[in-house]
């Protein structure tokens, strides 16, 4: 399995974990912090409270995409 695929799966489960796996520790911390702030901010504001699971899924997919793209560029 390629590193980029493993990184994508890790980041889908925990935002930033795939970037950490790739050695991009500062990007991983920024990704985790950004995802957490976004989800908590939307939850605290009371907006989209019924659809928060869609927000979490979108954040997870975005994090996985970032990790996969970063891993793909490192593989080349």
PQR file with spaces between the fields and no chain letter, atoms N, CA, C, O and H, PARSE charges and radii, in Angstrom:
ATOM       1  N    UNK     1       0.847   -1.176    0.000 -0.4000 1.5000
ATOM       2  CA   UNK     1       0.000    0.000    0.000 -0.0000 2.0000
ATOM       3  C    UNK     1       0.895    1.244    0.000  0.5500 1.7000
ATOM       4  O    UNK     1       1.879    1.307    0.738 -0.5500 1.4000
ATOM       5  N    UNK     2       0.554    2.214   -0.818 -0.4000 1.5000
ATOM       6  CA   UNK     2       1.350    3.426   -0.914 -0.0000 2.0000
ATOM       7  C    UNK     2       1.220    4.276    0.336  0.5500 1.7000
ATOM       8  O    UNK     2       0.213    4.217    1.041 -0.5500 1.4000
ATOM       9  H    UNK     2      -0.245    2.162   -1.418  0.4000 1.0000
ATOM      10  N    UNK     3       2.239    5.059    0.601 -0.4000 1.5000
ATOM      11  CA   UNK     3       2.208    5.954    1.754 -0.0000 2.0000
ATOM      12  C    UNK     3       1.069    6.955    1.675  0.5500 1.7000
ATOM      13  O    UNK     3       0.476    7.304    2.696 -0.5500 1.4000
ATOM      14  H    UNK     3       3.057    5.107    0.028  0.4000 1.0000
ATOM      15  N    UNK     4       0.756    7.421    0.467 -0.4000 1.5000
ATOM      16  CA   UNK     4      -0.302    8.420    0.324 -0.0000 2.0000
ATOM      17  C    UNK     4      -1.666    7.841    0.695  0.5500 1.7000
ATOM      18  O    UNK     4      -2.504    8.546    1.258 -0.5500 1.4000
ATOM      19  H    UNK     4       1.238    7.138   -0.362  0.4000 1.0000
ATOM      20  N    UNK     5      -1.894    6.572    0.388 -0.4000 1.5000
ATOM      21  CA   UNK     5      -3.165    5.933    0.736 -0.0000 2.0000
ATOM      22  C    UNK     5      -3.275    5.730    2.242  0.5500 1.7000
ATOM      23  O    UNK     5      -4.329    5.974    2.829 -0.5500 1.4000
ATOM      24  H    UNK     5      -1.213    6.000   -0.069  0.4000 1.0000
ATOM      25  N    UNK     6      -2.195    5.285    2.862 -0.4000 1.5000
ATOM      26  CA   UNK     6      -2.187    5.123    4.316 -0.0000 2.0000
ATOM      27  C    UNK     6      -2.412    6.472    4.992  0.5500 1.7000
ATOM      28  O    UNK     6      -3.175    6.567    5.953 -0.5500 1.4000
ATOM      29  H    UNK     6      -1.339    5.087    2.385  0.4000 1.0000
ATOM      30  N    UNK     7      -1.756    7.506    4.495 -0.4000 1.5000
ATOM      31  CA   UNK     7      -1.912    8.846    5.060 -0.0000 2.0000
ATOM      32  C    UNK     7      -3.354    9.329    4.940  0.5500 1.7000
ATOM      33  O    UNK     7      -3.877    9.951    5.864 -0.5500 1.4000
ATOM      34  H    UNK     7      -1.136    7.428    3.714  0.4000 1.0000
ATOM      35  N    UNK     8      -3.993    9.050    3.819 -0.4000 1.5000
ATOM      36  CA   UNK     8      -5.381    9.466    3.626 -0.0000 2.0000
ATOM      37  C    UNK     8      -6.307    8.769    4.612  0.5500 1.7000
ATOM      38  O    UNK     8      -7.189    9.402    5.192 -0.5500 1.4000
ATOM      39  H    UNK     8      -3.568    8.544    3.068  0.4000 1.0000
ATOM      40  N    UNK     9      -6.114    7.482    4.804 -0.4000 1.5000
ATOM      41  CA   UNK     9      -6.960    6.734    5.738 -0.0000 2.0000
ATOM      42  C    UNK     9      -6.742    7.231    7.162  0.5500 1.7000
ATOM      43  O    UNK     9      -7.705    7.422    7.905 -0.5500 1.4000
ATOM      44  H    UNK     9      -5.398    6.967    4.333  0.4000 1.0000
ATOM      45  N    UNK    10      -5.500    7.441    7.544 -0.4000 1.5000
ATOM      46  CA   UNK    10      -5.216    7.949    8.891 -0.0000 2.0000
ATOM      47  C    UNK    10      -5.855    9.319    9.120  0.5500 1.7000
ATOM      48  O    UNK    10      -6.438    9.568   10.176 -0.5500 1.4000
ATOM      49  H    UNK    10      -4.718    7.286    6.941  0.4000 1.0000
ATOM      50  N    UNK    11      -5.745   10.200    8.134 -0.4000 1.5000
ATOM      51  CA   UNK    11      -6.308   11.542    8.289 -0.0000 2.0000
ATOM      52  C    UNK    11      -7.826   11.551    8.230  0.5500 1.7000
ATOM      53  O    UNK    11      -8.459   12.459    8.770 -0.5500 1.4000
ATOM      54  H    UNK    11      -5.272    9.998    7.276  0.4000 1.0000
ATOM      55  N    UNK    12      -8.419   10.560    7.588 -0.4000 1.5000
ATOM      56  CA   UNK    12      -9.877   10.480    7.592 -0.0000 2.0000
ATOM      57  C    UNK    12     -10.382   10.137    8.985  0.5500 1.7000
ATOM      58  O    UNK    12     -11.422   10.630    9.420 -0.5500 1.4000
ATOM      59  H    UNK    12      -7.905    9.822    7.150  0.4000 1.0000
ATOM      60  N    UNK    13      -9.637    9.289    9.677 -0.4000 1.5000
ATOM      61  CA   UNK    13     -10.029    8.880   11.029 -0.0000 2.0000
ATOM      62  C    UNK    13      -9.725    9.987   12.040  0.5500 1.7000
ATOM      63  O    UNK    13     -10.588   10.349   12.841 -0.5500 1.4000
ATOM      64  H    UNK    13      -8.792    8.888    9.324  0.4000 1.0000
ATOM      65  N    UNK    14      -8.511   10.522   12.006 -0.4000 1.5000
ATOM      66  CA   UNK    14      -8.096   11.609   12.899 -0.0000 2.0000
ATOM      67  C    UNK    14      -7.443   12.675   12.035  0.5500 1.7000
ATOM      68  O    UNK    14      -6.371   12.440   11.477 -0.5500 1.4000
ATOM      69  H    UNK    14      -7.810   10.228   11.356  0.4000 1.0000
ATOM      70  N    UNK    15      -8.069   13.850   11.910 -0.4000 1.5000
ATOM      71  CA   UNK    15      -7.476   14.903   11.072 -0.0000 2.0000
ATOM      72  C    UNK    15      -6.031   15.204   11.492  0.5500 1.7000
ATOM      73  O    UNK    15      -5.745   15.452   12.664 -0.5500 1.4000
ATOM      74  H    UNK    15      -8.940   14.041   12.363  0.4000 1.0000
ATOM      75  N    UNK    16      -5.149   15.176   10.520 -0.4000 1.5000
ATOM      76  CA   UNK    16      -3.741   15.460   10.763 -0.0000 2.0000
ATOM      77  C    UNK    16      -2.880   14.231   10.991  0.5500 1.7000
ATOM      78  O    UNK    16      -1.657   14.317   10.886 -0.5500 1.4000
ATOM      79  H    UNK    16      -5.382   14.975    9.568  0.4000 1.0000
ATOM      80  N    UNK    17      -3.479   13.094   11.298 -0.4000 1.5000
ATOM      81  CA   UNK    17      -2.693   11.887   11.585 -0.0000 2.0000
ATOM      82  C    UNK    17      -1.896   11.430   10.364  0.5500 1.7000
ATOM      83  O    UNK    17      -0.763   10.968   10.501 -0.5500 1.4000
ATOM      84  H    UNK    17      -4.473   13.024   11.383  0.4000 1.0000
ATOM      85  N    UNK    18      -2.471   11.553    9.197 -0.4000 1.5000
ATOM      86  CA   UNK    18      -1.761   11.158    7.982 -0.0000 2.0000
ATOM      87  C    UNK    18      -0.588   12.073    7.677  0.5500 1.7000
ATOM      88  O    UNK    18       0.460   11.620    7.217 -0.5500 1.4000
ATOM      89  H    UNK    18      -3.391   11.927    9.086  0.4000 1.0000
ATOM      90  N    UNK    19      -0.767   13.342    7.930 -0.4000 1.5000
ATOM      91  CA   UNK    19       0.339   14.281    7.729 -0.0000 2.0000
ATOM      92  C    UNK    19       1.455   14.007    8.733  0.5500 1.7000
ATOM      93  O    UNK    19       2.635   14.119    8.400 -0.5500 1.4000
ATOM      94  H    UNK    19      -1.619   13.709    8.303  0.4000 1.0000
ATOM      95  N    UNK    20       1.089   13.653    9.942 -0.4000 1.5000
ATOM      96  CA   UNK    20       2.080   13.272   10.963 -0.0000 2.0000
ATOM      97  C    UNK    20       2.855   12.043   10.481  0.5500 1.7000
ATOM      98  O    UNK    20       4.078   11.981   10.608 -0.5500 1.4000
ATOM      99  H    UNK    20       0.130   13.562   10.212  0.4000 1.0000
ATOM     100  N    UNK    21       2.134   11.071    9.930 -0.4000 1.5000
ATOM     101  CA   UNK    21       2.736    9.850    9.404 -0.0000 2.0000
ATOM     102  C    UNK    21       3.735   10.167    8.292  0.5500 1.7000
ATOM     103  O    UNK    21       4.756    9.493    8.157 -0.5500 1.4000
ATOM     104  H    UNK    21       1.140   11.121    9.827  0.4000 1.0000
ATOM     105  N    UNK    22       3.435   11.194    7.500 -0.4000 1.5000
ATOM     106  CA   UNK    22       4.323   11.582    6.404 -0.0000 2.0000
ATOM     107  C    UNK    22       5.501   12.437    6.869  0.5500 1.7000
ATOM     108  O    UNK    22       6.383   12.766    6.076 -0.5500 1.4000
ATOM     109  H    UNK    22       2.606   11.741    7.610  0.4000 1.0000
ATOM     110  N    UNK    23       5.515   12.793    8.143 -0.4000 1.5000
ATOM     111  CA   UNK    23       6.611   13.596    8.678 -0.0000 2.0000
ATOM     112  C    UNK    23       6.357   15.089    8.645  0.5500 1.7000
ATOM     113  O    UNK    23       7.253   15.870    8.964 -0.5500 1.4000
ATOM     114  H    UNK    23       4.799   12.526    8.787  0.4000 1.0000
ATOM     115  N    UNK    24       5.180   15.496    8.275 -0.4000 1.5000
ATOM     116  CA   UNK    24       4.811   16.920    8.227 -0.0000 2.0000
ATOM     117  C    UNK    24       4.124   17.292    9.548  0.5500 1.7000
ATOM     118  O    UNK    24       2.915   17.516    9.586 -0.5500 1.4000
ATOM     119  H    UNK    24       4.452   14.861    8.016  0.4000 1.0000
ATOM     120  N    UNK    25       4.899   17.352   10.611 -0.4000 1.5000
ATOM     121  CA   UNK    25       4.334   17.524   11.949 -0.0000 2.0000
ATOM     122  C    UNK    25       3.667   18.889   12.155  0.5500 1.7000
ATOM     123  O    UNK    25       2.633   18.970   12.818 -0.5500 1.4000
ATOM     124  H    UNK    25       5.882   17.170   10.580  0.4000 1.0000
ATOM     125  N    UNK    26       4.234   19.946   11.608 -0.4000 1.5000
ATOM     126  CA   UNK    26       3.614   21.264   11.769 -0.0000 2.0000
ATOM     127  C    UNK    26       2.300   21.347   10.986  0.5500 1.7000
ATOM     128  O    UNK    26       1.331   21.940   11.460 -0.5500 1.4000
ATOM     129  H    UNK    26       5.074   19.880   11.070  0.4000 1.0000
ATOM     130  N    UNK    27       2.265   20.755    9.793 -0.4000 1.5000
ATOM     131  CA   UNK    27       1.026   20.706    9.010 -0.0000 2.0000
ATOM     132  C    UNK    27      -0.017   19.864    9.721  0.5500 1.7000
ATOM     133  O    UNK    27      -1.204   20.190    9.708 -0.5500 1.4000
ATOM     134  H    UNK    27       3.052   20.273    9.408  0.4000 1.0000
ATOM     135  N    UNK    28       0.428   18.778   10.344 -0.4000 1.5000
ATOM     136  CA   UNK    28      -0.492   17.903   11.072 -0.0000 2.0000
ATOM     137  C    UNK    28      -1.134   18.641   12.235  0.5500 1.7000
ATOM     138  O    UNK    28      -2.344   18.549   12.447 -0.5500 1.4000
ATOM     139  H    UNK    28       1.392   18.512   10.355  0.4000 1.0000
ATOM     140  N    UNK    29      -0.332   19.364   12.979 -0.4000 1.5000
ATOM     141  CA   UNK    29      -0.864   20.124   14.114 -0.0000 2.0000
ATOM     142  C    UNK    29      -1.840   21.203   13.641  0.5500 1.7000
ATOM     143  O    UNK    29      -2.887   21.411   14.253 -0.5500 1.4000
ATOM     144  H    UNK    29       0.651   19.438   12.807  0.4000 1.0000
ATOM     145  N    UNK    30      -1.495   21.880   12.561 -0.4000 1.5000
ATOM     146  CA   UNK    30      -2.379   22.911   12.017 -0.0000 2.0000
ATOM     147  C    UNK    30      -3.685   22.304   11.511  0.5500 1.7000
ATOM     148  O    UNK    30      -4.755   22.886   11.692 -0.5500 1.4000
ATOM     149  H    UNK    30      -0.644   21.711   12.063  0.4000 1.0000
ATOM     150  N    UNK    31      -3.598   21.138   10.881 -0.4000 1.5000
ATOM     151  CA   UNK    31      -4.788   20.464   10.368 -0.0000 2.0000
ATOM     152  C    UNK    31      -5.710   20.028   11.501  0.5500 1.7000
ATOM     153  O    UNK    31      -6.923   20.224   11.429 -0.5500 1.4000
ATOM     154  H    UNK    31      -2.729   20.665   10.734  0.4000 1.0000
ATOM     155  N    UNK    32      -5.139   19.439   12.544 -0.4000 1.5000
ATOM     156  CA   UNK    32      -5.937   19.008   13.690 -0.0000 2.0000
ATOM     157  C    UNK    32      -6.558   20.204   14.395  0.5500 1.7000
ATOM     158  O    UNK    32      -7.737   20.176   14.748 -0.5500 1.4000
ATOM     159  H    UNK    32      -4.153   19.280   12.603  0.4000 1.0000
ATOM     160  N    UNK    33      -5.779   21.243   14.599 -0.4000 1.5000
ATOM     161  CA   UNK    33      -6.296   22.441   15.269 -0.0000 2.0000
ATOM     162  C    UNK    33      -7.397   23.100   14.438  0.5500 1.7000
ATOM     163  O    UNK    33      -8.439   23.478   14.973 -0.5500 1.4000
ATOM     164  H    UNK    33      -4.822   21.266   14.312  0.4000 1.0000
ATOM     165  N    UNK    34      -7.168   23.235   13.149 -0.4000 1.5000
ATOM     166  CA   UNK    34      -8.170   23.847   12.274 -0.0000 2.0000
ATOM     167  C    UNK    34      -9.469   23.063   12.223  0.5500 1.7000
ATOM     168  O    UNK    34     -10.551   23.647   12.268 -0.5500 1.4000
ATOM     169  H    UNK    34      -6.321   22.928   12.715  0.4000 1.0000
ATOM     170  N    UNK    35      -9.368   21.758   12.130 -0.4000 1.5000
ATOM     171  CA   UNK    35     -10.561   20.910   12.095 -0.0000 2.0000
ATOM     172  C    UNK    35     -11.330   20.999   13.402  0.5500 1.7000
ATOM     173  O    UNK    35     -12.558   21.079   13.401 -0.5500 1.4000
ATOM     174  H    UNK    35      -8.488   21.284   12.093  0.4000 1.0000
ATOM     175  N    UNK    36     -10.610   20.986   14.512 -0.4000 1.5000
ATOM     176  CA   UNK    36     -11.249   21.061   15.824 -0.0000 2.0000
ATOM     177  C    UNK    36     -11.947   22.401   16.020  0.5500 1.7000
ATOM     178  O    UNK    36     -13.092   22.449   16.469 -0.5500 1.4000
ATOM     179  H    UNK    36      -9.612   20.922   14.512  0.4000 1.0000
ATOM     180  N    UNK    37     -11.266   23.474   15.687 -0.4000 1.5000
ATOM     181  CA   UNK    37     -11.851   24.810   15.835 -0.0000 2.0000
ATOM     182  C    UNK    37     -13.083   24.962   14.949  0.5500 1.7000
ATOM     183  O    UNK    37     -14.087   25.532   15.378 -0.5500 1.4000
ATOM     184  H    UNK    37     -10.335   23.435   15.322  0.4000 1.0000
ATOM     185  N    UNK    38     -13.016   24.463   13.733 -0.4000 1.5000
ATOM     186  CA   UNK    38     -14.156   24.563   12.820 -0.0000 2.0000
ATOM     187  C    UNK    38     -15.375   23.825   13.357  0.5500 1.7000
ATOM     188  O    UNK    38     -16.471   24.384   13.404 -0.5500 1.4000
ATOM     189  H    UNK    38     -12.201   24.000   13.386  0.4000 1.0000
ATOM     190  N    UNK    39     -15.192   22.584   13.757 -0.4000 1.5000
ATOM     191  CA   UNK    39     -16.321   21.789   14.248 -0.0000 2.0000
ATOM     192  C    UNK    39     -16.865   22.356   15.551  0.5500 1.7000
ATOM     193  O    UNK    39     -18.079   22.474   15.713 -0.5500 1.4000
ATOM     194  H    UNK    39     -14.302   22.129   13.719  0.4000 1.0000
ATOM     195  N    UNK    40     -15.983   22.707   16.483 -0.4000 1.5000
ATOM     196  CA   UNK    40     -16.450   23.263   17.757 -0.0000 2.0000
ATOM     197  C    UNK    40     -17.088   24.635   17.573  0.5500 1.7000
ATOM     198  O    UNK    40     -18.055   24.969   18.258 -0.5500 1.4000
ATOM     199  H    UNK    40     -14.996   22.611   16.351  0.4000 1.0000
ATOM     200  N    UNK    41     -16.552   25.428   16.654 -0.4000 1.5000
ATOM     201  CA   UNK    41     -17.126   26.745   16.390 -0.0000 2.0000
ATOM     202  C    UNK    41     -18.532   26.662   15.824  0.5500 1.7000
ATOM     203  O    UNK    41     -19.414   27.422   16.224 -0.5500 1.4000
ATOM     204  H    UNK    41     -15.766   25.157   16.098  0.4000 1.0000
ATOM     205  N    UNK    42     -18.739   25.754   14.907 -0.4000 1.5000
ATOM     206  CA   UNK    42     -20.071   25.576   14.326 -0.0000 2.0000
ATOM     207  C    UNK    42     -21.034   25.023   15.369  0.5500 1.7000
ATOM     208  O    UNK    42     -22.194   25.430   15.435 -0.5500 1.4000
ATOM     209  H    UNK    42     -18.022   25.136   14.582  0.4000 1.0000
ATOM     210  N    UNK    43     -20.543   24.092   16.183 -0.4000 1.5000
ATOM     211  CA   UNK    43     -21.386   23.515   17.231 -0.0000 2.0000
ATOM     212  C    UNK    43     -21.760   24.563   18.271  0.5500 1.7000
ATOM     213  O    UNK    43     -22.919   24.642   18.678 -0.5500 1.4000
ATOM     214  H    UNK    43     -19.601   23.761   16.130  0.4000 1.0000
ATOM     215  N    UNK    44     -20.795   25.366   18.704 -0.4000 1.5000
ATOM     216  CA   UNK    44     -21.040   26.376   19.729 -0.0000 2.0000
ATOM     217  C    UNK    44     -21.975   27.474   19.226  0.5500 1.7000
ATOM     218  O    UNK    44     -22.764   28.024   19.994 -0.5500 1.4000
ATOM     219  H    UNK    44     -19.854   25.301   18.373  0.4000 1.0000
ATOM     220  N    UNK    45     -21.884   27.787   17.949 -0.4000 1.5000
ATOM     221  CA   UNK    45     -22.733   28.835   17.386 -0.0000 2.0000
ATOM     222  C    UNK    45     -24.171   28.368   17.222  0.5500 1.7000
ATOM     223  O    UNK    45     -25.069   29.181   17.003 -0.5500 1.4000
ATOM     224  H    UNK    45     -21.243   27.341   17.325  0.4000 1.0000
ATOM     225  N    UNK    46     -24.392   27.076   17.324 -0.4000 1.5000
ATOM     226  CA   UNK    46     -25.741   26.539   17.189 -0.0000 2.0000
ATOM     227  C    UNK    46     -26.196   26.405   15.751  0.5500 1.7000
ATOM     228  O    UNK    46     -27.320   25.982   15.482 -0.5500 1.4000
ATOM     229  H    UNK    46     -23.663   26.415   17.501  0.4000 1.0000
ATOM     230  N    UNK    47     -25.327   26.763   14.837 -0.4000 1.5000
ATOM     231  CA   UNK    47     -25.677   26.635   13.420 -0.0000 2.0000
ATOM     232  C    UNK    47     -25.413   25.204   12.974  0.5500 1.7000
ATOM     233  O    UNK    47     -24.443   24.579   13.402 -0.5500 1.4000
ATOM     234  H    UNK    47     -24.414   27.107   15.056  0.4000 1.0000
ATOM     235  N    UNK    48     -26.250   24.709   12.144 -0.4000 1.5000
ATOM     236  CA   UNK    48     -26.098   23.375   11.576 -0.0000 2.0000
ATOM     237  C    UNK    48     -26.032   22.278   12.634  0.5500 1.7000
ATOM     238  O    UNK    48     -25.450   21.219   12.395 -0.5500 1.4000
ATOM     239  H    UNK    48     -27.038   25.217   11.796  0.4000 1.0000
ATOM     240  N    UNK    49     -26.621   22.523   13.797 -0.4000 1.5000
ATOM     241  CA   UNK    49     -26.518   21.536   14.871 -0.0000 2.0000
ATOM     242  C    UNK    49     -27.152   20.204   14.486  0.5500 1.7000
ATOM     243  O    UNK    49     -26.708   19.150   14.941 -0.5500 1.4000
ATOM     244  H    UNK    49     -27.093   23.383   13.991  0.4000 1.0000
ATOM     245  N    UNK    50     -28.188   20.248   13.651 -0.4000 1.5000
ATOM     246  CA   UNK    50     -28.813   19.004   13.213 -0.0000 2.0000
ATOM     247  C    UNK    50     -28.012   18.314   12.115  0.5500 1.7000
ATOM     248  O    UNK    50     -28.161   17.111   11.899 -0.5500 1.4000
ATOM     249  H    UNK    50     -28.549   21.105   13.282  0.4000 1.0000
ATOM     250  N    UNK    51     -27.178   19.059   11.434 -0.4000 1.5000
ATOM     251  CA   UNK    51     -26.389   18.497   10.338 -0.0000 2.0000
ATOM     252  C    UNK    51     -24.901   18.439   10.674  0.5500 1.7000
ATOM     253  O    UNK    51     -24.073   18.393    9.765 -0.5500 1.4000
ATOM     254  H    UNK    51     -27.058   20.036   11.610  0.4000 1.0000
ATOM     255  N    UNK    52     -24.546   18.439   11.951 -0.4000 1.5000
ATOM     256  CA   UNK    52     -23.130   18.476   12.329 -0.0000 2.0000
ATOM     257  C    UNK    52     -22.373   17.246   11.815  0.5500 1.7000
ATOM     258  O    UNK    52     -21.174   17.318   11.547 -0.5500 1.4000
ATOM     259  H    UNK    52     -25.219   18.476   12.690  0.4000 1.0000
ATOM     260  N    UNK    53     -23.074   16.129   11.681 -0.4000 1.5000
ATOM     261  CA   UNK    53     -22.392   14.935   11.169 -0.0000 2.0000
ATOM     262  C    UNK    53     -21.911   15.138    9.731  0.5500 1.7000
ATOM     263  O    UNK    53     -20.898   14.563    9.333 -0.5500 1.4000
ATOM     264  H    UNK    53     -24.048   16.071   11.899  0.4000 1.0000
ATOM     265  N    UNK    54     -22.626   15.950    8.951 -0.4000 1.5000
ATOM     266  CA   UNK    54     -22.167   16.251    7.596 -0.0000 2.0000
ATOM     267  C    UNK    54     -20.918   17.138    7.627  0.5500 1.7000
ATOM     268  O    UNK    54     -20.015   16.981    6.806 -0.5500 1.4000
ATOM     269  H    UNK    54     -23.449   16.417    9.274  0.4000 1.0000
ATOM     270  N    UNK    55     -20.879   18.055    8.566 -0.4000 1.5000
ATOM     271  CA   UNK    55     -19.708   18.927    8.717 -0.0000 2.0000
ATOM     272  C    UNK    55     -18.494   18.091    9.106  0.5500 1.7000
ATOM     273  O    UNK    55     -17.409   18.269    8.553 -0.5500 1.4000
ATOM     274  H    UNK    55     -21.613   18.183    9.233  0.4000 1.0000
ATOM     275  N    UNK    56     -18.678   17.186   10.052 -0.4000 1.5000
ATOM     276  CA   UNK    56     -17.572   16.328   10.484 -0.0000 2.0000
ATOM     277  C    UNK    56     -17.088   15.464    9.321  0.5500 1.7000
ATOM     278  O    UNK    56     -15.883   15.286    9.146 -0.5500 1.4000
ATOM     279  H    UNK    56     -19.559   17.041   10.501  0.4000 1.0000
ATOM     280  N    UNK    57     -18.003   14.930    8.533 -0.4000 1.5000
ATOM     281  CA   UNK    57     -17.627   14.119    7.373 -0.0000 2.0000
ATOM     282  C    UNK    57     -16.871   14.955    6.346  0.5500 1.7000
ATOM     283  O    UNK    57     -15.897   14.482    5.760 -0.5500 1.4000
ATOM     284  H    UNK    57     -18.983   15.075    8.675  0.4000 1.0000
ATOM     285  N    UNK    58     -17.307   16.183    6.125 -0.4000 1.5000
ATOM     286  CA   UNK    58     -16.614   17.057    5.172 -0.0000 2.0000
ATOM     287  C    UNK    58     -15.208   17.406    5.656  0.5500 1.7000
ATOM     288  O    UNK    58     -14.270   17.445    4.861 -0.5500 1.4000
ATOM     289  H    UNK    58     -18.098   16.567    6.601  0.4000 1.0000
ATOM     290  N    UNK    59     -15.062   17.655    6.942 -0.4000 1.5000
ATOM     291  CA   UNK    59     -13.745   17.950    7.509 -0.0000 2.0000
ATOM     292  C    UNK    59     -12.828   16.736    7.379  0.5500 1.7000
ATOM     293  O    UNK    59     -11.657   16.868    7.023 -0.5500 1.4000
ATOM     294  H    UNK    59     -15.824   17.623    7.588  0.4000 1.0000
ATOM     295  N    UNK    60     -13.369   15.555    7.669 -0.4000 1.5000
ATOM     296  CA   UNK    60     -12.568   14.329    7.552 -0.0000 2.0000
ATOM     297  C    UNK    60     -12.133   14.089    6.109  0.5500 1.7000
ATOM     298  O    UNK    60     -10.988   13.716    5.857 -0.5500 1.4000
ATOM     299  H    UNK    60     -14.320   15.448    7.958  0.4000 1.0000
ATOM     300  N    UNK    61     -13.045   14.301    5.168 -0.4000 1.5000
ATOM     301  CA   UNK    61     -12.712   14.107    3.756 -0.0000 2.0000
ATOM     302  C    UNK    61     -11.680   15.124    3.285  0.5500 1.7000
ATOM     303  O    UNK    61     -10.776   14.785    2.521 -0.5500 1.4000
ATOM     304  H    UNK    61     -13.975   14.604    5.374  0.4000 1.0000
ATOM     305  N    UNK    62     -11.810   16.354    3.732 -0.4000 1.5000
ATOM     306  CA   UNK    62     -10.830   17.375    3.368 -0.0000 2.0000
ATOM     307  C    UNK    62      -9.460   17.080    3.927  0.5500 1.7000
ATOM     308  O    UNK    62      -8.452   17.267    3.245 -0.5500 1.4000
ATOM     309  H    UNK    62     -12.545   16.630    4.352  0.4000 1.0000
ATOM     310  N    UNK    63      -9.414   16.625    5.151 -0.4000 1.5000
ATOM     311  CA   UNK    63      -8.148   16.267    5.773 -0.0000 2.0000
ATOM     312  C    UNK    63      -7.507   15.077    5.057  0.5500 1.7000
ATOM     313  O    UNK    63      -6.298   15.057    4.830 -0.5500 1.4000
ATOM     314  H    UNK    63     -10.232   16.473    5.705  0.4000 1.0000
ATOM     315  N    UNK    64      -8.325   14.094    4.708 -0.4000 1.5000
ATOM     316  CA   UNK    64      -7.815   12.927    3.980 -0.0000 2.0000
ATOM     317  C    UNK    64      -7.296   13.337    2.603  0.5500 1.7000
ATOM     318  O    UNK    64      -6.259   12.843    2.161 -0.5500 1.4000
ATOM     319  H    UNK    64      -9.307   14.111    4.892  0.4000 1.0000
ATOM     320  N    UNK    65      -8.001   14.227    1.931 -0.4000 1.5000
ATOM     321  CA   UNK    65      -7.558   14.703    0.621 -0.0000 2.0000
ATOM     322  C    UNK    65      -6.240   15.445    0.692  0.5500 1.7000
ATOM     323  O    UNK    65      -5.376   15.275   -0.168 -0.5500 1.4000
ATOM     324  H    UNK    65      -8.844   14.629    2.290  0.4000 1.0000
ATOM     325  N    UNK    66      -6.085   16.271    1.721 -0.4000 1.5000
ATOM     326  CA   UNK    66      -4.827   17.005    1.900 -0.0000 2.0000
ATOM     327  C    UNK    66      -3.670   16.032    2.142  0.5500 1.7000
ATOM     328  O    UNK    66      -2.597   16.183    1.558 -0.5500 1.4000
ATOM     329  H    UNK    66      -6.787   16.409    2.419  0.4000 1.0000
ATOM     330  N    UNK    67      -3.889   15.045    2.996 -0.4000 1.5000
ATOM     331  CA   UNK    67      -2.832   14.068    3.282 -0.0000 2.0000
ATOM     332  C    UNK    67      -2.494   13.245    2.039  0.5500 1.7000
ATOM     333  O    UNK    67      -1.324   12.964    1.780 -0.5500 1.4000
ATOM     334  H    UNK    67      -4.760   14.922    3.470  0.4000 1.0000
ATOM     335  N    UNK    68      -3.508   12.861    1.274 -0.4000 1.5000
ATOM     336  CA   UNK    68      -3.260   12.072    0.060 -0.0000 2.0000
ATOM     337  C    UNK    68      -2.489   12.890   -0.969  0.5500 1.7000
ATOM     338  O    UNK    68      -1.557   12.385   -1.594 -0.5500 1.4000
ATOM     339  H    UNK    68      -4.458   13.089    1.485  0.4000 1.0000
ATOM     340  N    UNK    69      -2.869   14.129   -1.143 -0.4000 1.5000
ATOM     341  CA   UNK    69      -2.165   14.980   -2.109 -0.0000 2.0000
ATOM     342  C    UNK    69      -0.715   15.206   -1.688  0.5500 1.7000
ATOM     343  O    UNK    69       0.193   15.174   -2.517 -0.5500 1.4000
ATOM     344  H    UNK    69      -3.626   14.540   -0.635  0.4000 1.0000
ATOM     345  N    UNK    70      -0.510   15.434   -0.402 -0.4000 1.5000
ATOM     346  CA   UNK    70       0.854   15.632    0.105 -0.0000 2.0000
ATOM     347  C    UNK    70       1.680   14.363   -0.074  0.5500 1.7000
ATOM     348  O    UNK    70       2.833   14.420   -0.503 -0.5500 1.4000
ATOM     349  H    UNK    70      -1.249   15.460    0.272  0.4000 1.0000
ATOM     350  N    UNK    71       1.086   13.220    0.256 -0.4000 1.5000
ATOM     351  CA   UNK    71       1.793   11.952    0.088 -0.0000 2.0000
ATOM     352  C    UNK    71       2.097   11.641   -1.363  0.5500 1.7000
ATOM     353  O    UNK    71       3.161   11.105   -1.674 -0.5500 1.4000
ATOM     354  H    UNK    71       0.150   13.174    0.604  0.4000 1.0000
ATOM     355  N    UNK    72       1.180   11.970   -2.253 -0.4000 1.5000
ATOM     356  CA   UNK    72       1.387   11.730   -3.685 -0.0000 2.0000
ATOM     357  C    UNK    72       2.548   12.570   -4.221  0.5500 1.7000
ATOM     358  O    UNK    72       3.336   12.104   -5.044 -0.5500 1.4000
ATOM     359  H    UNK    72       0.316   12.406   -2.001  0.4000 1.0000
ATOM     360  N    UNK    73       2.641   13.797   -3.748 -0.4000 1.5000
ATOM     361  CA   UNK    73       3.727   14.668   -4.205 -0.0000 2.0000
ATOM     362  C    UNK    73       5.070   14.175   -3.674  0.5500 1.7000
ATOM     363  O    UNK    73       6.100   14.319   -4.333 -0.5500 1.4000
ATOM     364  H    UNK    73       2.001   14.175   -3.080  0.4000 1.0000
ATOM     365  N    UNK    74       5.047   13.590   -2.469 -0.4000 1.5000
ATOM     366  CA   UNK    74       6.296   13.070   -1.901 -0.0000 2.0000
ATOM     367  C    UNK    74       6.748   11.803   -2.613  0.5500 1.7000
ATOM     368  O    UNK    74       7.947   11.534   -2.695 -0.5500 1.4000
ATOM     369  H    UNK    74       4.210   13.473   -1.934  0.4000 1.0000
ATOM     370  N    UNK    75       5.791   11.014   -3.136 -0.4000 1.5000
ATOM     371  CA   UNK    75       6.112    9.765   -3.841 -0.0000 2.0000
ATOM     372  C    UNK    75       6.769   10.015   -5.188  0.5500 1.7000
ATOM     373  O    UNK    75       7.486    9.150   -5.691 -0.5500 1.4000
ATOM     374  H    UNK    75       4.818   11.233   -3.070  0.4000 1.0000
ATOM     375  N    UNK    76       6.541   11.170   -5.778 -0.4000 1.5000
ATOM     376  CA   UNK    76       7.047   11.461   -7.123 -0.0000 2.0000
ATOM     377  C    UNK    76       8.486   11.887   -7.113  0.5500 1.7000
ATOM     378  O    UNK    76       9.055   12.166   -8.168 -0.5500 1.4000
ATOM     379  H    UNK    76       5.959   11.873   -5.370  0.4000 1.0000
